[in-house]
């Protein structure tokens, strides 16, 4: 098959809602690559402020640090000048990466866990986890419908993870207030492995600058951020000698061959249809589109998962050799589990991809379901199209998040209004708009060269767990996620190339929500409790933890 068709499926699977260009900025260049030896974006910045948040009745005083660190690509010689004297005609590629850190006051660094948090994209800023999940302030959005336009409402966040850990929210290169520049800057940072190297470099630099090398350390990545986390965990341990206490994954995709976004471009590989079926069933359950509505979602999904791994898998593997009677029987079962018309399922040869499902389930009403959260729905741009032209969930929430963060970072964190030198207003970029520049090539641990095909970072996470057999992993996932279906994550965790003795290091938590689990308030509360409990069980801190120096 053509590489362009394959990459289309990869890109759709990797994108979070934040990778879509924001309204009014469709003509932005994907990155600022103009050389400038004295560019203010490329001087480390820091703005400090103080705050207080109450989480589960506990008052937490913290210092917020909003700023940038300058990162270089792999192979850079740190003896090169970094004071503006470099060669203007051939400047070294570099990235300024924006972050916001919340550090509890009055606690010894070794007694306080620290968690590095990021969204995915690739090429997404981290406003989603920051403003929707774990930061000290949280944006209020509608649960499964379009949020009303401004003014938006920010709350003190009772579900912030600051009760269990310090937090560092990191924006990817080229996003937020960060920029990239220099020779071949896009090539140096926009790719699976260069991106992971940048994040590993950022984390190591942050630990040194803030004196946190002896703190319990965690990663929390969402969507493509889970792909990144697998590589970063291995890089930190193998290349930098930094053990992690834990890795938390939200809405996982580690093996892109499992994506339901474009499996028709990879015929003979039927696994994506199998792994997406339970999420299709959960969506039909939510919208009451099943022929018979089951009384309980979880019990229903147990049944669908069993069918997916047995009869459905066996039928797909037979291909054109499948008998007509068996084909009709499987089509009828798929109708029972998805609500899609039997004739449509037959026409699709028992193989319905994600976009087709989103366009068809509510199609009679002229509606598309959301991709990242199929509880959402919105008017179809073209009711006769093969797949939706937009994601109703992304459209429902993006303005609220971006508007709220732009107000918060400037008014509360005092960053971005005057620019690093006080002579200009700075644009906050929610996306690097860099999908066309992105290289999905990946070289897994132990390989002599990059592996052809789509990324599969299961070997990276497995290697990290083998280097550090005490490393714990928590997978969090929503039933109504059609971007990274929950059963895909379960399947991947069961197929990590690790000894059976390490399988117990992985735990899975599931929620009645979508890709952004925290978009549903009850699920956010559960997510906080599960993540905080995970940290407290793995931080290796004794009864003296948290005492003041």
C-alpha positions as CSV (number, residue, x, y, z in Angstrom):
1,X,0.0,0.0,0.0
2,X,1.1,3.6,-0.4
3,X,2.9,5.3,2.4
4,X,0.6,8.3,2.2
5,X,-2.5,6.2,2.8
6,X,-0.8,4.5,5.7
7,X,0.4,7.7,7.3
8,X,-3.1,9.1,7.1
9,X,-4.3,6.4,9.4
10,X,-1.4,7.0,11.7
11,X,-2.0,10.7,11.9
12,X,-5.7,10.3,12.6
13,X,-4.9,7.9,15.4
14,X,-2.3,10.1,17.0
15,X,-4.2,13.4,17.0
16,X,-5.8,14.7,20.1
17,X,-8.4,17.5,19.7
18,X,-5.6,20.0,20.3
19,X,-3.8,19.2,17.1
20,X,-6.6,20.9,15.1
21,X,-5.6,24.5,14.1
22,X,-7.4,27.0,16.2
23,X,-9.9,29.3,14.6
24,X,-8.4,32.3,12.9
25,X,-4.9,30.8,12.7
26,X,-5.2,28.4,9.8
27,X,-2.5,30.4,7.9
28,X,0.1,30.0,10.6
29,X,3.5,28.6,9.6
30,X,3.9,25.2,11.3
31,X,7.0,26.4,13.2
32,X,9.2,29.4,13.5
33,X,12.5,28.3,12.0
34,X,14.1,31.7,11.4
35,X,17.6,31.9,12.8
36,X,18.2,34.5,15.4
37,X,21.2,34.4,17.6
38,X,19.6,36.7,20.2
39,X,15.9,35.5,19.9
40,X,14.3,36.2,23.3
41,X,12.3,33.0,22.9
42,X,15.5,31.1,23.3
43,X,16.7,32.4,26.6
44,X,15.4,30.4,29.6
45,X,12.6,32.3,31.3
46,X,10.8,32.0,34.6
47,X,7.9,33.8,36.2
48,X,7.1,33.0,39.8
49,X,3.8,33.3,41.7
50,X,2.2,31.9,44.8
51,X,-1.1,30.1,45.2
52,X,-3.2,27.9,47.4
53,X,-5.6,25.1,46.5
54,X,-7.7,22.8,48.7
55,X,-8.0,19.2,47.6
56,X,-10.2,16.8,49.5
57,X,-10.1,19.1,52.5
58,X,-6.3,19.6,52.5
59,X,-5.0,23.1,52.0
60,X,-1.9,23.1,49.8
61,X,0.3,26.2,49.5
62,X,2.4,26.1,46.3
63,X,4.7,28.2,44.2
64,X,4.0,28.3,40.5
65,X,6.8,28.6,38.0
66,X,5.9,29.4,34.4
67,X,8.8,29.5,32.0
68,X,10.9,27.9,29.3
69,X,13.9,25.7,29.1
70,X,16.1,25.5,26.0
71,X,16.5,22.0,24.6
72,X,18.8,20.7,21.8
73,X,18.5,17.6,19.6
74,X,20.4,14.4,20.1
75,X,24.1,14.7,19.2
76,X,24.4,18.4,20.2
77,X,27.7,19.2,21.9
78,X,27.0,21.1,25.1
79,X,30.4,22.8,24.8
80,X,28.9,24.8,21.8
81,X,28.3,28.5,22.7
82,X,24.9,29.1,24.2
83,X,25.3,32.9,24.8
84,X,24.3,34.3,21.5
85,X,27.8,33.9,19.9
86,X,26.9,31.0,17.7
87,X,27.2,31.2,13.9
88,X,24.1,33.2,12.6
89,X,24.4,31.7,9.2
90,X,24.2,28.1,10.4
91,X,22.6,28.2,13.8
92,X,22.2,25.0,15.8
93,X,18.7,23.7,16.0
94,X,17.1,24.2,19.4
95,X,13.7,24.4,21.1
96,X,12.4,26.5,23.9
97,X,9.9,24.3,25.7
98,X,7.3,26.1,27.8
99,X,6.2,24.6,31.2
100,X,4.2,25.4,34.3
101,X,5.4,23.8,37.5
102,X,3.4,23.7,40.7
103,X,5.7,22.9,43.7
104,X,4.4,22.6,47.2
105,X,6.0,24.9,49.7
106,X,7.8,23.9,52.8
107,X,8.5,20.2,51.9
108,X,11.9,18.5,51.4
109,X,12.4,17.6,47.7
110,X,13.2,14.0,48.6
111,X,9.9,13.8,50.5
112,X,7.7,15.1,47.7
113,X,6.9,13.2,44.4
114,X,7.1,15.0,41.1
115,X,5.1,14.2,38.1
116,X,5.8,15.3,34.5
117,X,2.5,15.8,32.6
118,X,1.8,16.2,28.9
119,X,-0.8,15.8,26.2
120,X,-0.1,14.2,22.8
121,X,-1.0,15.3,19.3
122,X,1.7,14.8,18.2
123,X,2.4,18.5,18.4
124,X,-0.1,19.4,21.1
125,X,0.2,21.8,24.0
126,X,-0.8,20.6,27.5
127,X,-3.7,22.9,28.3
128,X,-6.1,19.9,28.4
129,X,-4.6,18.0,31.3
130,X,-3.6,21.3,32.9
131,X,-7.0,23.0,32.8
132,X,-9.3,20.0,32.7
133,X,-7.7,17.5,35.1
134,X,-4.9,18.2,37.5
135,X,-4.0,21.8,37.7
136,X,-5.0,23.9,40.7
137,X,-7.7,25.6,38.6
138,X,-10.2,23.7,36.4
139,X,-12.4,24.9,33.5
140,X,-16.0,23.9,33.7
141,X,-17.4,22.4,30.4
142,X,-20.7,20.7,29.5
143,X,-20.7,16.9,30.1
144,X,-21.6,15.6,26.7
145,X,-22.8,18.6,24.7
146,X,-21.4,21.8,23.2
147,X,-20.2,24.2,26.0
148,X,-21.8,27.6,25.9
149,X,-19.6,30.5,24.6
150,X,-17.7,32.8,27.0
151,X,-17.6,33.8,29.7
152,X,-16.2,30.5,30.9
153,X,-15.9,29.5,34.5
154,X,-12.8,28.4,36.4
155,X,-13.0,26.6,39.7
156,X,-10.5,25.8,42.4
157,X,-9.8,22.2,41.5
158,X,-10.8,19.7,44.2
159,X,-9.4,17.0,41.9
160,X,-5.9,18.5,41.4
161,X,-3.1,16.0,42.0
162,X,-1.2,18.5,44.1
163,X,-2.4,16.5,47.2
164,X,-0.1,13.7,46.1
165,X,2.6,15.2,43.9
166,X,4.2,18.3,42.6
167,X,3.2,18.8,38.9
168,X,5.1,20.0,35.8
169,X,2.9,20.5,32.8
170,X,5.1,20.5,29.6
171,X,4.2,21.8,26.2
172,X,5.7,20.0,23.2
173,X,8.3,21.8,21.1
174,X,6.8,24.4,18.9
175,X,3.7,24.8,21.1
176,X,2.6,27.0,23.9
177,X,5.0,29.9,24.3
178,X,7.8,27.6,23.1
179,X,9.4,27.8,19.6
180,X,11.9,26.0,17.5
181,X,14.6,27.5,15.4
182,X,17.9,26.8,13.6
183,X,19.1,24.5,10.8
184,X,16.6,21.7,10.0
185,X,14.7,22.6,13.2
186,X,11.6,20.7,12.2
187,X,13.6,17.6,11.3
188,X,15.4,17.9,14.7
189,X,12.2,17.9,16.8
190,X,9.2,16.8,14.8
191,X,9.4,13.0,14.9
192,X,8.7,10.1,17.3
193,X,12.3,9.7,18.5
194,X,13.4,13.4,18.4
195,X,10.3,14.4,20.3
196,X,10.9,11.8,23.0
197,X,14.6,12.8,23.2
198,X,13.5,16.5,23.7
199,X,11.2,15.5,26.6
200,X,13.8,13.3,28.2
201,X,16.3,16.2,28.0
202,X,13.7,18.6,29.4
203,X,13.0,16.3,32.4
204,X,16.7,15.8,33.2
205,X,17.4,19.5,32.9
206,X,14.4,20.3,35.1
207,X,15.5,17.8,37.8
208,X,18.9,19.5,37.9
209,X,17.7,23.1,37.9
210,X,15.1,22.5,40.6
211,X,17.1,20.1,42.7
212,X,14.7,17.2,42.3
213,X,16.9,14.3,41.3
214,X,16.2,12.6,44.6
215,X,12.4,13.0,44.5
216,X,10.1,10.1,43.5
217,X,9.5,10.6,39.8
218,X,6.5,9.9,37.5
219,X,5.3,10.4,34.0
220,X,1.7,11.1,33.0
221,X,1.0,11.2,29.3
222,X,-2.3,11.2,27.4
223,X,-3.0,9.8,23.9
224,X,0.2,10.3,21.8
225,X,1.7,11.2,25.1
226,X,1.5,7.5,26.0
227,X,3.6,6.7,23.0
228,X,6.1,9.3,24.1
229,X,6.1,8.0,27.7
230,X,7.1,4.5,26.7
231,X,10.1,5.9,24.9
232,X,11.0,8.5,27.5
233,X,10.8,6.0,30.3
234,X,13.4,3.8,28.5
235,X,15.6,6.8,27.5
236,X,15.7,8.1,31.1
237,X,16.7,4.8,32.5
238,X,19.0,3.5,29.8
239,X,20.7,6.6,28.6
240,X,20.6,8.9,31.7
241,X,20.5,6.5,34.6
242,X,17.2,7.9,36.0
243,X,14.8,5.4,37.4
244,X,11.1,6.2,37.6
245,X,8.7,5.2,40.3
246,X,5.8,5.0,37.9
247,X,4.3,5.7,34.5
248,X,0.7,6.7,34.2
249,X,-0.9,6.3,30.8
250,X,-4.2,7.9,29.7
251,X,-6.0,6.7,26.5
252,X,-3.2,4.5,25.3
253,X,-1.8,3.9,21.8
254,X,1.5,2.1,21.8
255,X,1.2,0.0,18.6
256,X,-0.2,1.9,15.7
257,X,-1.1,-1.2,13.7
258,X,-4.0,-1.4,16.2
259,X,-5.6,1.9,15.1
260,X,-9.2,1.8,14.0
261,X,-8.8,5.1,12.0
262,X,-7.5,3.6,8.8
263,X,-7.3,-0.2,8.9
264,X,-8.8,-0.5,5.4
265,X,-5.4,0.7,4.2
266,X,-3.7,-2.3,5.7
267,X,-5.7,-5.3,4.4
268,X,-5.1,-8.7,6.0
269,X,-4.6,-7.1,9.4
270,X,-8.0,-7.4,11.1
271,X,-7.0,-6.8,14.7
272,X,-8.1,-3.1,14.8
273,X,-11.7,-4.2,14.0
274,X,-11.6,-6.7,16.8
275,X,-10.2,-4.3,19.4
276,X,-12.6,-1.4,18.5
277,X,-15.7,-3.5,18.7
278,X,-16.2,-3.1,22.5
279,X,-16.0,0.7,22.1
280,X,-18.5,0.6,19.3
281,X,-20.8,-1.4,21.6
282,X,-20.3,1.0,24.5
283,X,-21.2,3.9,22.2
284,X,-24.4,2.2,20.9
285,X,-25.3,1.5,24.5
286,X,-24.9,5.1,25.5
287,X,-27.0,6.4,22.7
288,X,-29.7,3.7,23.1
289,X,-29.1,2.4,19.6
290,X,-29.0,-1.3,20.5
291,X,-31.8,-3.6,19.4
292,X,-32.1,-4.6,23.1
293,X,-30.7,-2.3,25.8
294,X,-28.7,-4.3,28.3
295,X,-29.2,-3.4,32.0
296,X,-25.5,-3.0,32.8
297,X,-22.7,-1.6,30.6
298,X,-19.8,-3.5,32.1
299,X,-21.5,-6.9,31.9
300,X,-22.4,-6.2,28.3
301,X,-18.9,-5.3,27.4
302,X,-17.6,-8.6,29.0
303,X,-19.8,-10.4,26.5
304,X,-18.7,-8.3,23.6
305,X,-15.1,-8.7,24.4
306,X,-15.5,-12.4,24.5
307,X,-17.2,-12.4,21.1
308,X,-14.6,-10.1,19.7
309,X,-11.7,-12.5,20.6
310,X,-13.5,-15.7,19.6
311,X,-16.2,-15.9,16.9
312,X,-15.5,-12.4,15.4
313,X,-11.7,-13.0,15.2
314,X,-12.2,-16.5,13.7
315,X,-14.6,-15.1,11.1
316,X,-12.3,-12.3,10.0
317,X,-9.3,-14.6,9.7
318,X,-11.1,-16.7,7.2
319,X,-11.5,-13.8,4.8
320,X,-13.3,-14.7,1.6
321,X,-13.3,-18.4,2.6
322,X,-16.0,-17.6,5.3
323,X,-19.2,-19.4,4.5
324,X,-22.3,-17.4,3.7
325,X,-24.2,-18.8,6.6
326,X,-21.4,-17.9,9.0
327,X,-21.1,-14.4,7.5
328,X,-24.8,-13.8,8.0
329,X,-24.6,-15.1,11.6
330,X,-21.6,-12.8,12.4
331,X,-23.3,-9.8,10.8
332,X,-26.4,-10.4,12.9
333,X,-24.3,-10.5,16.1
334,X,-22.5,-7.3,15.1
335,X,-25.9,-5.7,14.6
336,X,-26.9,-6.8,18.1
337,X,-23.7,-5.3,19.6
338,X,-23.4,-2.1,17.5
339,X,-26.9,-1.1,16.4
340,X,-25.6,-0.7,12.8
341,X,-27.9,-2.1,10.1
342,X,-27.2,-5.7,9.1
343,X,-27.1,-4.8,5.4
344,X,-24.5,-2.0,6.1
345,X,-22.4,-4.5,8.0
346,X,-22.6,-7.0,5.2
347,X,-21.7,-4.3,2.7
348,X,-18.6,-3.5,4.8
349,X,-17.6,-7.1,4.8
350,X,-17.9,-7.2,8.6
351,X,-15.2,-4.5,8.8
352,X,-16.4,-1.1,9.9
353,X,-13.7,1.5,10.6
354,X,-13.9,4.3,13.2
355,X,-15.0,7.1,10.8
356,X,-17.7,4.9,9.2
357,X,-19.1,4.0,12.6
358,X,-19.1,7.7,13.8
359,X,-20.9,8.8,10.6
360,X,-23.4,5.9,10.5
361,X,-24.6,5.2,14.1
362,X,-26.7,8.4,14.4
363,X,-26.8,9.1,10.7
364,X,-30.6,8.8,10.3
365,X,-30.8,11.9,12.5
366,X,-28.1,13.8,10.5
367,X,-25.7,13.5,13.4
368,X,-22.1,12.3,13.8
369,X,-20.8,10.9,17.1
370,X,-17.6,12.2,18.6
371,X,-14.3,10.4,17.8
372,X,-12.5,11.2,21.0
373,X,-15.6,11.0,23.1
374,X,-18.5,9.2,21.5
375,X,-21.0,10.5,24.1
376,X,-20.9,13.7,22.1
377,X,-22.7,14.2,18.8
378,X,-23.0,17.1,16.4
379,X,-24.7,17.9,13.0
380,X,-23.0,16.2,10.1
381,X,-21.3,18.6,7.7
382,X,-22.2,16.1,4.9
383,X,-24.7,13.4,5.9
384,X,-23.7,11.4,2.8
385,X,-19.9,11.4,3.5
386,X,-18.0,8.3,4.4
387,X,-16.7,9.8,7.6
388,X,-17.2,12.9,9.7
389,X,-15.4,16.2,8.7
390,X,-14.9,17.2,12.3
391,X,-15.0,15.8,15.8
392,X,-18.0,17.1,17.8
393,X,-16.2,16.6,21.1
394,X,-13.3,18.7,20.0
395,X,-15.6,21.4,18.7
396,X,-17.6,21.3,21.9
397,X,-14.7,22.1,24.3
398,X,-11.7,23.6,22.5
399,X,-12.7,27.2,22.8
400,X,-13.3,26.9,26.5
401,X,-9.9,25.4,27.2
402,X,-7.9,27.8,25.1
403,X,-9.8,30.9,26.2
404,X,-9.6,29.9,29.9
405,X,-5.9,29.1,29.7
406,X,-5.0,32.3,27.8
407,X,-6.7,34.3,30.5
408,X,-5.2,32.3,33.4
409,X,-1.6,32.2,32.3
410,X,-1.5,36.0,31.7
411,X,-3.6,37.2,34.6
412,X,-2.6,34.6,37.3
413,X,0.8,33.3,36.2
414,X,1.9,36.6,34.7
415,X,3.4,35.1,31.6
416,X,2.9,36.1,28.0
417,X,1.5,39.6,28.0
418,X,4.7,41.6,27.7
419,X,6.9,38.9,26.1
420,X,10.3,37.8,27.6
421,X,11.8,41.2,27.1
422,X,8.7,43.2,27.9
423,X,8.4,44.6,24.4
424,X,5.5,42.5,22.9
425,X,2.6,40.3,23.4
426,X,3.2,36.5,23.0
427,X,0.9,34.1,21.2
428,X,0.1,30.8,22.9
429,X,0.0,28.1,20.3
430,X,-2.3,25.1,21.3
431,X,-0.8,23.2,18.3
432,X,2.4,23.1,16.3
433,X,0.4,22.2,13.2
434,X,3.2,19.9,12.4
435,X,1.6,16.7,11.3
436,X,2.9,17.0,7.7
437,X,6.4,17.5,9.0
438,X,6.2,14.6,11.5
439,X,8.4,11.5,11.1
440,X,6.8,8.4,12.7
441,X,10.0,6.4,12.2
442,X,11.1,4.7,15.4
443,X,14.2,2.8,16.5
444,X,13.2,0.5,19.4
445,X,15.7,-0.6,22.0
446,X,18.2,-3.1,20.7
447,X,17.5,-2.4,17.1
448,X,20.5,-1.4,14.9
449,X,18.4,0.9,12.8
450,X,14.9,2.4,12.7
451,X,12.2,-0.2,11.9
452,X,10.1,0.2,8.8
453,X,6.4,0.7,9.2
454,X,4.2,2.4,11.8
455,X,5.5,3.0,15.4
456,X,5.3,0.2,18.0
457,X,6.7,1.2,21.3
458,X,5.7,-1.8,23.3
459,X,9.4,-2.9,23.3
460,X,10.4,0.5,24.8
461,X,8.0,0.2,27.8
462,X,9.0,-3.5,28.2
463,X,12.7,-2.5,28.2
464,X,12.0,0.2,30.8
465,X,10.3,-2.4,33.0
466,X,13.1,-4.9,32.5
467,X,15.8,-2.3,33.4
468,X,13.8,-1.5,36.5
469,X,11.7,-4.5,37.6
470,X,10.1,-2.3,40.3
471,X,8.7,0.2,37.7
472,X,4.9,0.3,38.0
473,X,2.5,1.2,35.2
474,X,-1.1,2.4,35.5
475,X,-3.4,2.5,32.4
476,X,-6.5,4.7,32.5
477,X,-9.0,4.6,29.7
478,X,-12.6,5.6,28.8
479,X,-15.2,3.2,27.3
480,X,-16.4,5.9,24.9
481,X,-13.1,6.6,23.2
482,X,-13.0,5.8,19.5
483,X,-9.6,7.4,18.9
484,X,-7.8,4.9,21.2
485,X,-10.3,2.2,22.0
486,X,-10.1,0.9,25.5
487,X,-9.8,-2.8,24.5
488,X,-6.8,-1.9,22.3
489,X,-5.0,-0.7,25.4
490,X,-5.9,-3.9,27.3
491,X,-4.7,-6.0,24.5
492,X,-1.4,-4.1,24.3
493,X,-0.8,-4.4,28.0
494,X,-1.4,-8.2,27.8
495,X,1.2,-8.3,24.9
496,X,4.1,-6.4,26.5
497,X,7.2,-8.5,25.8
498,X,7.9,-8.9,29.5
499,X,8.3,-11.9,31.8
500,X,5.0,-13.1,33.4
501,X,6.5,-12.1,36.8
502,X,6.3,-8.4,35.7
503,X,2.7,-8.6,34.5
504,X,1.6,-7.7,38.0
505,X,3.4,-4.3,37.7
506,X,0.6,-3.2,35.3
507,X,-2.8,-2.1,36.5
508,X,-5.8,-1.0,34.5
509,X,-8.5,1.5,35.5
510,X,-11.6,2.2,33.3
511,X,-14.2,4.9,33.3
512,X,-17.6,5.8,31.8
513,X,-16.1,8.6,29.8
514,X,-14.1,9.2,26.6
515,X,-10.5,10.0,25.5
516,X,-10.3,13.0,27.9
517,X,-11.6,10.9,30.8
518,X,-11.6,14.1,32.9
519,X,-14.3,15.7,30.7
520,X,-16.8,13.7,32.8
521,X,-16.9,15.0,36.4
522,X,-17.5,11.7,38.1
523,X,-14.7,10.1,36.1
524,X,-12.4,13.0,36.9
525,X,-12.9,12.3,40.6
526,X,-12.2,8.6,40.1
527,X,-9.1,9.4,37.9
528,X,-7.7,11.6,40.6
529,X,-8.3,9.0,43.3
530,X,-6.7,6.3,41.3
531,X,-3.7,8.3,40.2
532,X,-3.1,9.7,43.8
533,X,-3.4,6.2,45.2
534,X,-1.0,4.8,42.6
535,X,1.6,7.5,43.6
536,X,1.2,6.9,47.3
537,X,1.6,3.2,46.8
538,X,4.8,3.5,44.8
539,X,6.6,6.6,46.1
540,X,8.8,4.7,48.6
541,X,8.2,7.4,51.2
542,X,8.0,6.6,54.9
543,X,6.0,8.2,57.7
544,X,8.3,11.3,57.7
545,X,7.3,12.2,54.1
546,X,6.0,15.8,53.8
547,X,7.7,17.2,56.9
548,X,9.2,20.6,56.6
549,X,13.0,21.1,56.4
